[in-house]
Amino acid sequence: KIENHKRDLDGAIDNIESSGGNPIWPRKLWKPILRDEYIDFTEVLAVVLDYDAITNRVTWLQAWYTYKEAVCFVFGSRRRELQAYELHIQRLFNNFQPNVHPSIIKYDKAVRQLIGSRRDILLDEVSHPDVAEFRDRYIIPGGTHH
């Protein structure tokens, strides 16, 4: 069990890696997990799966599952939050044609950056006005980033 990880991040990472049950995860990305910061999925894929970009639903899911397991290893109580967000993104992929999927990937990145920079929104709060604004910008036809 990881305790007081924010006081000693390097010690917490050593504990994680010596636990024997930790998921495959790049050492350099444990600190952002422990700090609950944004993580670029491209970095995850590059190190863990030797891919160079999130280009479609499949690569997003590969990065997401790897990320989710790392987060839940440290913060088991977040599993439900992460599952709800995963379902949200999966529904977007299901409800929109493949030509919109790159916009969904950009939307996900923007949402995770927003939430990683704040402490008042969780990933499962997809109805939050700031998250909804990103959905309008990135996914809805005519949005400023669509």
Backbone as JSON, one array per atom type, in Angstrom:
{
  "sequence": "KIENHKRDLDGAIDNIESSGGNPIWPRKLWKPILRDEYIDFTEVLAVVLDYDAITNRVTWLQAWYTYKEAVCFVFGSRRRELQAYELHIQRLFNNFQPNVHPSIIKYDKAVRQLIGSRRDILLDEVSHPDVAEFRDRYIIPGGTHH",
  "N": [[0.84, -1.19, 0.0], [0.46, 2.22, -0.77], [1.44, 4.95, 1.0], [1.24, 8.32, 2.06], [2.31, 9.34, -0.32], [2.69, 11.77, -1.67], [4.45, 13.19, -0.17], [6.86, 11.95, -0.44], [7.7, 11.27, -3.32], [9.58, 9.82, -4.87], [10.21, 7.73, -3.14], [7.69, 6.55, -2.96], [7.39, 5.66, -5.59], [9.45, 3.79, -5.68], [8.36, 1.96, -3.84], [6.08, 1.17, -5.25], [7.23, -0.08, -7.52], [8.59, -2.15, -6.32], [6.63, -3.71, -5.35], [5.72, -5.91, -6.68], [3.27, -6.47, -7.84], [2.66, -4.49, -9.54], [1.43, -2.68, -12.41], [2.61, -2.69, -15.86], [4.34, 0.14, -16.53], [5.78, 3.24, -17.41], [8.57, 4.39, -15.56], [9.09, 7.16, -15.4], [6.58, 8.24, -15.65], [5.17, 7.73, -13.35], [5.22, 9.72, -11.38], [3.49, 11.87, -12.36], [1.1, 10.4, -12.2], [0.88, 9.95, -9.43], [0.67, 12.56, -8.59], [-1.71, 13.2, -9.67], [-1.94, 14.34, -12.25], [-2.19, 15.51, -15.68], [-1.57, 13.15, -18.26], [0.1, 12.51, -21.2], [-1.13, 10.46, -23.61], [0.29, 9.61, -25.82], [2.91, 9.4, -24.93], [2.64, 7.23, -23.23], [1.96, 5.15, -25.02], [4.27, 5.16, -26.62], [6.31, 4.27, -24.93], [5.33, 1.94, -23.62], [4.0, 0.38, -25.58], [5.3, 0.81, -27.96], [4.29, 2.5, -29.97], [3.63, 5.45, -31.9], [1.63, 7.38, -31.88], [-1.7, 8.42, -30.95], [-4.15, 7.42, -32.84], [-6.6, 6.37, -33.45], [-9.61, 4.66, -32.35], [-8.74, 2.15, -31.36], [-5.99, 2.5, -30.65], [-6.35, 4.51, -28.77], [-7.82, 3.13, -26.82], [-5.94, 1.17, -26.04], [-3.95, 2.76, -24.84], [-5.55, 3.98, -22.87], [-6.43, 1.77, -21.25], [-3.99, 0.93, -20.2], [-3.22, 3.23, -18.79], [-5.42, 3.44, -17.0], [-5.11, 1.13, -15.43], [-2.7, 1.71, -14.13], [-3.39, 4.03, -12.66], [-5.45, 2.99, -11.04], [-4.04, 1.11, -9.63], [-2.65, 2.6, -7.79], [-4.59, 4.35, -6.79], [-7.12, 2.92, -5.91], [-9.75, 3.54, -5.33], [-10.62, 5.12, -7.37], [-11.52, 3.66, -9.51], [-14.26, 3.35, -10.31], [-14.88, 5.96, -11.16], [-13.1, 6.19, -13.36], [-14.03, 4.12, -14.98], [-16.56, 5.09, -15.62], [-15.89, 7.34, -17.14], [-14.53, 6.12, -19.24], [-16.66, 4.69, -20.39], [-18.18, 6.86, -21.27], [-16.47, 7.95, -23.29], [-16.31, 5.72, -24.96], [-18.97, 5.55, -25.79], [-19.14, 7.89, -27.29], [-17.37, 7.22, -29.39], [-18.88, 5.1, -30.42], [-21.22, 6.41, -31.25], [-20.57, 8.23, -33.21], [-19.41, 8.67, -36.55], [-16.45, 7.13, -38.01], [-14.86, 9.2, -39.16], [-15.08, 11.25, -37.36], [-13.75, 10.43, -35.16], [-10.98, 11.25, -34.72], [-11.49, 13.8, -33.69], [-12.79, 13.16, -31.33], [-10.7, 12.01, -29.94], [-9.08, 14.26, -29.62], [-10.8, 15.79, -28.06], [-10.92, 14.17, -25.73], [-8.24, 14.43, -24.87], [-8.17, 17.2, -24.31], [-10.08, 17.35, -22.25], [-8.89, 15.71, -20.27], [-6.57, 17.2, -19.81], [-7.68, 19.56, -18.77], [-8.94, 18.57, -16.4], [-6.74, 17.49, -15.13], [-5.45, 19.78, -14.38], [-6.97, 20.93, -12.47], [-8.76, 20.7, -9.32], [-11.38, 20.45, -8.8], [-13.04, 19.03, -10.46], [-13.94, 15.82, -11.59], [-13.11, 12.98, -13.66], [-15.45, 11.59, -14.29], [-17.41, 13.48, -14.34], [-18.88, 14.38, -16.68], [-20.92, 16.02, -17.42], [-20.36, 18.47, -16.44], [-20.17, 22.0, -16.88], [-17.74, 23.04, -18.03], [-16.58, 20.8, -19.2], [-18.59, 20.05, -20.96], [-18.47, 22.23, -22.66], [-16.05, 21.75, -23.99], [-16.82, 19.44, -25.36], [-18.65, 20.52, -27.14], [-16.92, 22.19, -28.6], [-15.03, 20.41, -29.76], [-16.31, 18.12, -30.84], [-18.95, 18.47, -31.8], [-20.35, 19.2, -34.94], [-19.23, 22.1, -36.58], [-18.11, 23.16, -34.35], [-15.46, 25.0, -32.75], [-13.03, 23.6, -32.8], [-13.47, 21.4, -34.31]],
  "CA": [[0.0, 0.0, 0.0], [1.23, 3.45, -0.86], [0.96, 5.95, 1.95], [1.96, 9.59, 2.06], [3.1, 9.37, -1.54], [3.03, 13.13, -2.12], [5.58, 13.69, 0.63], [8.08, 11.31, -0.93], [7.31, 10.66, -4.59], [10.55, 8.81, -5.28], [10.0, 6.57, -2.26], [6.43, 5.91, -3.37], [7.65, 4.95, -6.84], [10.22, 2.6, -5.3], [7.41, 1.02, -3.25], [5.24, 0.64, -6.34], [8.0, -0.98, -8.37], [9.02, -3.33, -5.57], [5.44, -4.4, -4.83], [5.54, -7.18, -7.37], [1.99, -6.56, -8.52], [2.42, -3.25, -10.27], [1.26, -2.81, -13.86], [3.69, -2.16, -16.69], [4.16, 1.58, -16.61], [7.09, 3.91, -17.41], [8.94, 5.0, -14.28], [8.99, 8.63, -15.46], [5.18, 8.66, -15.62], [4.53, 7.48, -12.05], [5.03, 10.98, -10.64], [2.22, 12.51, -12.72], [-0.01, 9.6, -11.66], [0.81, 10.21, -8.0], [0.24, 13.95, -8.41], [-3.01, 13.32, -10.34], [-1.74, 15.31, -13.32], [-2.43, 15.06, -17.05], [-0.56, 12.31, -18.89], [-0.06, 12.41, -22.65], [-1.22, 9.05, -23.99], [1.33, 9.3, -26.79], [4.06, 8.94, -24.15], [2.32, 5.89, -22.74], [2.08, 4.22, -26.14], [5.65, 5.12, -27.09], [7.14, 3.49, -24.01], [4.75, 0.65, -23.27], [3.59, -0.42, -26.73], [6.13, 1.17, -29.1], [3.53, 3.23, -30.99], [4.03, 6.86, -31.83], [0.51, 8.33, -31.87], [-3.08, 7.97, -30.75], [-4.72, 7.74, -34.15], [-7.94, 5.81, -33.63], [-10.22, 4.07, -31.16], [-7.93, 1.04, -30.85], [-4.81, 3.01, -29.94], [-6.83, 5.21, -27.58], [-8.17, 2.13, -25.81], [-4.71, 0.57, -25.53], [-3.36, 3.72, -23.9], [-6.48, 4.16, -21.76], [-6.38, 0.62, -20.35], [-2.7, 0.98, -19.51], [-3.34, 4.35, -17.85], [-6.41, 3.11, -15.97], [-4.53, 0.15, -14.51], [-1.7, 2.4, -13.31], [-4.1, 4.89, -11.71], [-6.19, 2.16, -10.08], [-3.08, 0.43, -8.76], [-2.31, 3.55, -6.73], [-5.83, 4.92, -6.26], [-8.17, 1.95, -6.19], [-11.07, 4.15, -5.17], [-10.97, 5.86, -8.58], [-11.91, 2.74, -10.58], [-15.61, 3.66, -10.8], [-14.76, 7.22, -11.91], [-12.44, 5.92, -14.63], [-14.93, 3.3, -15.79], [-17.63, 5.97, -16.13], [-15.31, 8.16, -18.21], [-14.29, 5.21, -20.36], [-17.96, 4.46, -21.01], [-18.51, 8.11, -21.97], [-15.68, 8.03, -24.52], [-16.74, 4.6, -25.82], [-20.25, 5.93, -26.4], [-18.85, 8.86, -28.34], [-16.86, 6.45, -30.52], [-20.0, 4.33, -30.99], [-22.28, 7.26, -31.79], [-20.09, 9.07, -34.3], [-18.71, 8.01, -37.65], [-14.99, 7.13, -37.84], [-14.21, 10.46, -39.52], [-15.15, 12.14, -36.2], [-12.94, 9.86, -34.08], [-9.86, 12.12, -34.34], [-12.0, 14.89, -32.85], [-13.06, 12.57, -30.01], [-9.39, 11.86, -29.3], [-8.68, 15.62, -29.21], [-11.7, 16.13, -26.95], [-10.43, 13.45, -24.55], [-7.0, 15.07, -24.43], [-8.51, 18.5, -23.72], [-10.76, 17.1, -20.97], [-7.92, 15.22, -19.28], [-5.71, 18.33, -19.45], [-8.48, 20.41, -17.89], [-9.14, 17.93, -15.1], [-5.42, 17.37, -14.51], [-5.0, 21.08, -13.88], [-7.93, 21.41, -11.45], [-9.11, 19.73, -8.28], [-12.82, 20.55, -8.54], [-13.77, 18.22, -11.44], [-13.45, 14.46, -11.79], [-13.33, 12.51, -15.03], [-16.81, 11.12, -14.52], [-18.33, 14.62, -14.34], [-18.93, 14.79, -18.08], [-21.96, 17.04, -17.59], [-19.85, 19.75, -15.94], [-20.2, 22.99, -17.98], [-16.46, 23.17, -18.72], [-16.41, 19.6, -20.02], [-19.58, 20.17, -22.04], [-17.96, 23.22, -23.61], [-15.08, 21.05, -24.83], [-17.56, 18.55, -26.25], [-19.17, 21.38, -28.21], [-15.81, 22.69, -29.42], [-14.26, 19.39, -30.46], [-17.06, 17.02, -31.45], [-20.15, 18.92, -32.5], [-20.03, 19.87, -36.21], [-19.25, 23.55, -36.49], [-17.35, 23.57, -33.17], [-14.24, 25.73, -33.12], [-11.9, 22.69, -32.99], [-13.95, 20.21, -35.04]],
  "C": [[0.88, 1.24, 0.0], [0.63, 4.48, 0.07], [1.85, 7.18, 1.85], [2.82, 9.76, 0.81], [3.48, 10.77, -2.0], [4.2, 13.71, -1.35], [6.91, 13.15, 0.1], [7.75, 10.55, -2.21], [8.28, 9.56, -5.02], [10.43, 7.55, -4.43], [8.73, 5.82, -2.62], [6.63, 5.11, -4.65], [8.47, 3.69, -6.56], [9.31, 1.54, -4.7], [6.53, 0.37, -4.31], [6.01, -0.43, -7.12], [8.5, -2.22, -7.63], [7.85, -4.14, -5.04], [5.22, -5.76, -5.48], [4.24, -7.3, -8.14], [1.69, -5.36, -9.38], [2.26, -3.5, -11.77], [2.49, -2.3, -14.6], [3.4, -0.69, -16.93], [5.52, 2.24, -16.57], [7.37, 4.6, -16.08], [8.73, 6.52, -14.29], [7.55, 9.13, -15.4], [4.47, 8.34, -14.32], [4.29, 8.78, -11.29], [3.76, 11.71, -11.06], [1.0, 11.72, -12.24], [-0.2, 9.94, -10.19], [0.35, 11.63, -7.7], [-1.15, 14.21, -9.01], [-2.98, 14.4, -11.41], [-2.07, 14.67, -14.68], [-1.26, 14.21, -17.53], [-0.88, 12.2, -20.37], [-0.04, 10.93, -23.04], [-0.19, 8.66, -25.04], [2.58, 8.81, -26.08], [3.85, 7.53, -23.65], [2.52, 4.88, -23.86], [3.52, 4.07, -26.6], [6.51, 4.2, -26.22], [6.61, 2.08, -23.82], [4.49, -0.22, -24.5], [4.35, -0.1, -28.01], [5.31, 1.73, -30.28], [3.92, 4.69, -30.86], [2.88, 7.85, -31.82], [-0.8, 7.64, -31.53], [-3.81, 8.38, -32.02], [-6.15, 7.27, -34.33], [-8.43, 5.22, -32.3], [-9.34, 2.99, -30.53], [-6.72, 1.55, -30.08], [-5.21, 3.8, -28.7], [-7.12, 4.21, -26.47], [-6.93, 1.46, -25.22], [-4.04, 1.49, -24.51], [-4.24, 3.89, -22.67], [-6.39, 3.01, -20.76], [-5.08, 0.6, -19.55], [-2.71, 2.06, -18.43], [-4.26, 4.0, -16.69], [-5.84, 2.12, -14.96], [-3.48, 0.8, -13.6], [-2.38, 3.27, -12.26], [-4.77, 4.05, -10.63], [-5.26, 1.37, -9.17], [-2.76, 1.3, -7.56], [-3.56, 4.07, -6.02], [-7.0, 4.02, -6.61], [-9.57, 2.53, -6.13], [-11.52, 4.91, -6.42], [-11.49, 4.97, -9.71], [-13.28, 3.08, -11.16], [-15.61, 4.95, -11.63], [-14.18, 6.97, -13.3], [-13.31, 5.06, -15.54], [-16.05, 4.14, -16.39], [-17.1, 6.83, -17.28], [-15.05, 7.31, -19.45], [-15.59, 4.94, -21.12], [-18.4, 5.69, -21.82], [-17.77, 8.19, -23.31], [-16.08, 6.91, -25.48], [-18.06, 4.93, -26.51], [-20.05, 6.96, -27.5], [-18.31, 8.14, -29.58], [-17.99, 5.68, -31.21], [-20.99, 5.2, -31.74], [-21.87, 8.14, -32.96], [-19.33, 8.23, -35.32], [-17.19, 8.08, -37.43], [-14.29, 8.43, -38.23], [-14.24, 11.48, -38.38], [-14.23, 11.64, -35.08], [-11.69, 10.67, -33.74], [-10.3, 13.29, -33.46], [-12.33, 14.4, -31.44], [-11.75, 12.42, -29.25], [-8.88, 13.23, -28.83], [-9.52, 16.1, -28.03], [-11.22, 15.46, -25.66], [-9.17, 14.11, -24.0], [-7.29, 16.39, -23.73], [-9.18, 18.32, -22.36], [-9.77, 16.64, -19.92], [-6.92, 16.31, -18.88], [-6.43, 19.26, -18.48], [-8.55, 19.81, -16.48], [-7.81, 17.74, -14.38], [-4.9, 18.67, -13.93], [-5.89, 21.64, -12.78], [-8.22, 20.3, -10.45], [-10.62, 19.71, -8.0], [-13.67, 19.76, -9.54], [-13.12, 16.84, -11.51], [-13.78, 14.01, -13.21], [-14.75, 12.06, -15.3], [-17.85, 12.25, -14.52], [-18.43, 15.21, -15.75], [-20.02, 15.81, -18.37], [-21.53, 18.41, -17.05], [-19.79, 20.74, -17.1], [-18.88, 23.12, -18.74], [-16.18, 21.98, -19.63], [-17.36, 19.66, -21.21], [-19.12, 21.17, -23.1], [-16.93, 22.59, -24.55], [-15.77, 20.12, -25.81], [-18.11, 19.35, -27.44], [-18.05, 21.83, -29.16], [-15.2, 21.62, -30.32], [-15.1, 18.4, -31.26], [-18.24, 17.49, -32.28], [-19.75, 19.6, -33.81], [-20.21, 21.38, -36.09], [-18.54, 24.07, -35.26], [-16.01, 24.17, -33.59], [-13.03, 24.83, -33.35], [-12.29, 21.44, -33.77], [-13.28, 20.11, -36.39]]
}
